[in-house]
Amino acid sequence: MPRSSLYEMSDREAVDRDTPQPVPPYAVVVVQTPLRRRITSPTALPPDTEESDYLTRAFHYSVPERIKTEICAGQLVWVPFGSRYLQGVIVGFDHQSPVEDTREIDRIADPLPVLSPIRIELAHWLSRHYLAPIHRVIQAMLPPGVIQGVDVIVVPVADAQPGQATEGQEQILSLLRQKGPLSLRQISRLTKVPNWRSIVDQLVEHGWATKRSEARPPRVKPKLVPVVRVRREVKRSDYPSRRARKQRRALAYLLWRRSSHGADEWVPLSEAAAEAGVPSAVIRALVDKGLVDLERRQVWRDPLQGRTFVPVIPPRLTPEQDQAWQAIAADLQNPGGRPFLLQGGTGSGKTEIYLRAAQRVLERGKGAIVLVPEIALTPQTIRRFGARFPTVLAVMHSRLSLGERFDQWRRLRNGELRLVVGSRSAIFAPVSNLGLVVLDEEHESSYKQEQTPRYHAREVAVRLAELAGATCILGSATPALESAYRAERGAYQLLRLPQRVMGHRRMLEQQADQLHRVQRHYHPVEHDLPEALYAELPPVEIVDMRAELRAGNRGILSRSLKKGIEAALAAGEQIILFLNRRGAATFIMCRDCGHVLKCPRCEVPLTYHSDAHRIICHHCSYRTLAPSQCPNCWSNRIRYFGIGTQRVEQVVHRAYPNARIVRWDLDTTGFKRAHERILDRFVTGEADVMVGTQMIAKGLDLPKVTLVGVITADTLINLPDIRSSERTFQLLTQVAGRAGRSILGGKVIIQTYTPRHPAIQAASRHDYWAFYQQEMAFRRKHWYPPISRLIRLLYLDTSADKAQREAQDLHQILTLKIARLGLPEINLIGPAPSFFSRLRGKSRWQIVIRGTDPRVLLKDLRLPLGWRVD
């Protein structure tokens, strides 16, 4: 069923659905501006201090009589704030104000609420749980373009006669008189006067200039396009003359459109011109003759517009799948408050469970949110959900244009779309009457936000489902230890799908005929269900690369992997080669003086990218041409060390020149729909080998892949991170799951220099629970999460000495506070330089707080500028 993008209901119509109710005299507003004072040392606030709630600080405003019948919680409003006018979100109402004189709300910016009551409560929880200012939380919950920014404009006073102006004041005044009124941002770009901001304040104090607030133009607006339709009263006698053939053809098309779609059907002008095979000017000529109406109407920018989704018949569930489904179906009927942890290997049918759950809530008039960890997974997930729910499906992720994100958000808000598939930020989608929240691949680290608020989508999903009375499903073949631990303790309900279901016998026979292959040996799922077949997970071979070196093989491909590649190519099958590192070489070193080329801002080795012959910093994007001489000693003996996906691609191309190779990493997916195009090339058989980073390891269903090669399994193991073993196991298990998903079978080859490492051994056996028990023993011994919780305090400054000094000072304050409050279950790790001790020109020192609830140590402590809480 194809998607249409024509706008059908106005926001005003949506607002008028409900009759507004009287509200108390005061509105509580979260103003969209930072509220933290510029303090230079940690400050403890007594509990009764007005600013002790600085993270969730909101302000009381009087509600004017003129808007009392229109105002409601969650609306975006304009309010006076000091000398400025800013936007804020109403988070509640009050019958009394804590201050005597309250200012009035100026006007409503959007008649529809931007946050529902449930999302307002979620915002307060996020602020408290992650120690993040609530205005930053609300910004994260809304798409770009919803909140309108404000500029402070400085205007010179025309008749001012400054007598004792300083040199700096004269320069700023001269700039204002020359350029006219300027915003503070414009002044900062146009002047080199130090302390220009304080000088502007001095000009205002002396009466030589004034300030005013001015709303910035919206970053995104509703899209308006010209649309046309034939007038109702047009008759045959009104037709253009026979010589005006193009006009007659255009009119005939519009008449046909009216007869087939209805008299009120408007058609975009560009579409009508294209369908009629005439220029737009021809249709405008019909408008001038009074035969056609022309208006500008709003249309949706729909990322799924024009797509046709082929309906599919849901397969019959296996007994194990049905048992899991029955538990979830019962919760959908009467939510019990416990999230489900759906643990099932790759190909075990987790997605089918998600689809059935979504169908059940949509049938009951509710909505659903389905999260995937990577944009790379979105196209395949959209295909599966679009085949079942083509008319109510929305998609939200960062690769959409601002206009597409804005329109998808508005369509969800007014209830036109009720099911959203997206990446991390889609958890905040304004789905009405939420009944289901799904996190696929819930273990993925990409669900963790790296900017304030530094939330984890898994925790937010669980809390959102709890607030909405919805069912929450966390799915993974390799659950995060935190989730498995909670399931073990009864906080989550564990459901297991241990078998890889290949399909039904008839489907596999058809697949065998199409591929001209003999079927593998499959096993019936149950004796009473002989049609449903399952297969064992693909065998995993571990190759010790130390033995390869001893045998004289110094290349990046082991002998076993080479044989596997040759066999797969000869059979016309596909191969995935995985390496979790981009570029062609990971660092460049001079063999005479030992100098390593590092980023001048981050002090980390620069990665060589051979396609542009550049060295690039993967942290701050600094880039320059690769040198031919050492910049330290001017030697020509420059050598490239390490490997990345570019190098793997080059090696495979040289070894197998006839193989068609596609590379899937961050460097090849910088344009819109790049993920989808690369995946389509591979799925349709236009490529034989896919080389990629971790995005190819997650949830992709690629039936023709029979060989998965892990170039090196050691990239994560030796990082100074308590989760390095866990992430290594998860990544290896997930990438191994890409093989053997059809009758062609499959095999996995893992190359490593540490073949006896527990994570690699467990991954080779596809044994999650054995790894869980072993890793949890390590975590208990060292009191690491999930047994405890960690908060990282990170200080950044251009001066390395100052960063160290600030970290040591705060450590002393926290140590004394732990002793004073008697908190033996809380301890400190550090202070110490971060693993990346300098990034983007700033030195980084950290303190890690460990405890059952380390937030109690920070809840009444205001940290100075430069500190980040994670």
C-alpha positions, 0 to 999 in steps of 0.5 A: 500500500503506497504512502500519501503525504498530503496534509489532512488535519490542521493543528487547530482542528486537533486542539478543538477535539477537547473542551478546555477546562478552567485552570488555576491562576498560576502556571509553572514554567520551565524556561529554556535557558541555563539557570546555573550560576557561574561558580568556581568551586563546589558549593553545598546548598542547605536543603531549605535554600531556594536553589537546592532544586536547581536541576528541576527549577521552574518559575511561576507565571500568572495566567492572563484572563485572555488565554485561560480557556486555551492554556494547558499543561505541556504547552510551549509559551512565551514568557518574560525572563529578566530583560528577555522574552524566552520560550518555556514549557508549562509543566503544571499549575498552582493555586499559589505562588511562592513570590508576591509579584509574578509576571504574566505569560505573554502568549501561547507559542503552540496551541497543541501541547508539546509534552503530555502529562506522562512525558512531563513526569518522565522529564522530572524523573530524567532530571533527578535520575541523571542529575541533568537540568530539566530544561536540557531534558525537555530540549532532548525530548523535542525535535529540532525546530520546535523550540524557537531561539531568542537573540539579544539585539544591541541597538545604538542610541541615535542622539547619545553623546559619549563623553568619557568613553573608553577605547573599547567602548568607542570601538563597539559603538563605532561598530554598532553605528556602522552596521546598525543593530546587531545581535550578541552573536554577530558582535562576537564575530565582528569584533576583536575587543576583549571583554566585549560582552561586559563593554556592551553592558556598560554601554547600556548602563550609560544609556548609549545603547539599548537591548531587546529580545528578538525571536530567531526565525524558526529552523523548520516550518510546515511545508507549503506547496501549490495544489490545484483542482478543477472547478466544480462548474467547469463544462465542456463548453469551457474547454480551451480551443483545440489548438491549446492541446497541452491545456486540454490534456492537463484539463482532461487529467484533472477532470479524470482525477476529480471523477476518480478521487472526488470533487474535493481532491487537491493535487500538488501542481508538480504532480499534476504537471508531471502526470499530464506531461505538461509544464507547470505554466500550462496549468497556471494558464488554466488557473488564469482562465478560471478553469482551475483553482490554485492554493498553497496547502501544507504537505507532510515531508514523509521519509516513507512517501511513495514506498509500497509495502507488500503485505505478509501473512504472519507465520505460525508460532513454534511452541516456545515462541507461543509460550513467550507470546502468551505471557506478553499477550496477557500483560498487554491485556492487563499490564503487570508492571514488570518488563519482559527480557526476551532472550533469544539467539539470532534467528529465534523469532524475537521480531515476530513477537514484536510484530504480534505485540504491536498488532495487538496494541494497534487493534486496541487503539493504542500506540507503540514505540520500537527502538533499534540501536543503529540507523543501519538496522532501521531500513530492514526493521521498517520493511518488516513493520511496514508490511504489517502496518503501512498506514500508521508507521512513522520513522524517527532517527538523526539521518532524517532532514529537519523537516522530516523529523518535525513532520513525523513528530507532529503526525505522531502528536495528533494521532495520525501515526501510532507506531514509530520505529527509530533509534535512541531519541525515538523513545521520546516520540509523542505516541498517543495512548502508549501501549507498548515499548520495545527495545531490540538489541537492548544490550547495545551501548549506542542506547547510551546518550553521550551528551546532557542528559546522559540517559540510557534508553533502556532505563527510560523505556522501562520508566516510560512504560511504567508511567504509561501503564504499557508493556515493555519488551527488552530483546537481545541474544546477549542481554546486558548484564544489568538486564540479566541480573534484574531478571535473575532477581525477579525485577524483569520477567525472563522469556527464552527462545533458544532455537534458531527457527529456519522456517517451514518445510515448504518454504525451505524446499522452495528456497532449495529449488531456487538456489539449486542446493540440497537442503541441510539437515534440519530438526523439527521444532516439535513432534506435533509441529513437523512443518516448522524446522530449526537449525543449530547455530553455525560452527565457530572456528578460533584461529590463533594468529600467533600460530599463523605468525610461526607458520610464516603467514604475516598477512591479516587473513589466516590460512583458514579464512582464505580457504573459506573465502575462496570456497564461498566465492566459488559457490556464489555465496556471500561473505562478511568480514568484520573489524571494529576499526575504520581507516587503513592504518591505526597510527603512523610512526617514524622508524628512526626516532619513534615519533607517532603522529598525533592529533594536536587537539586530542593527543591521540594517534591519527588514523590513516585513510588511504582513499584521500591520503589523509590522516584523521582524528576520529574524535574531533575530525581534525584532518590533514594530508599524510606526510612523506617525512617525519615532522620531528626528525625529517626522516623518510622512514615513515611506516603505517601500523595497524589495520582498519576496514579500508585496509581489509578492503584493499587486501581482499581486493588484491587477493580476489580481484574478481570479488565485488566488495562493499564497505559499510562503516561511518566513512561510507554512510555520510549521505542520506539513505546510505545505509539502505543503499549499501544494504540493498546492494548486498541483499540483491547480490550486487556484492560478494563481500561486505567489509564493515564495523560494528553496524554490520553485526546487529540484527541484519537478516542476510540469507546468502551469507555463509561465511563470517570472518572476524579479522581480529577479536582483540580490539575491545578486550584490552581496553581499560573498561569494566565492560570490555569483556562483555562487549567483546562477547556480545559483538562476537556473538552478534556478528557470528549470528549473521551466518547460516540463516538459510539452507546454505548453512554457514561458518564463523572464523574468529582470528585472535591473539588471545584464543583462551580468553573467556569471552572468546571461548563463550562466544565460540560456543554461543553460550550466553549464560555460561559467560554471564555466570563467569562475568558476574563472578568477576563483577561481584568480586570487585563490586562493579555494576550491576552489583553497584552503580557508578557515576563519573565526574569528568572535568575539562579544561585547556590547562592540564595542571588546572584540570588535575588541581580541580579534580584533587580539590573535589576529591577531597571535598567528596571524601570529607562529605562521605565521612561526615554523612557516614556513607560506608557503601560509597567510595571513590575511584581516582582522581585520575586522567581519563583514558583519552586524557586530552580531547578537542583541546581540553585535558580531562580528569575524572573521579568515579563514585561507586555505591548502591546509590551514589547520587546521594553524594551529589544531590545537594552539591553544586559543581562548578563550571567545567564538571560533567556528570555521567 
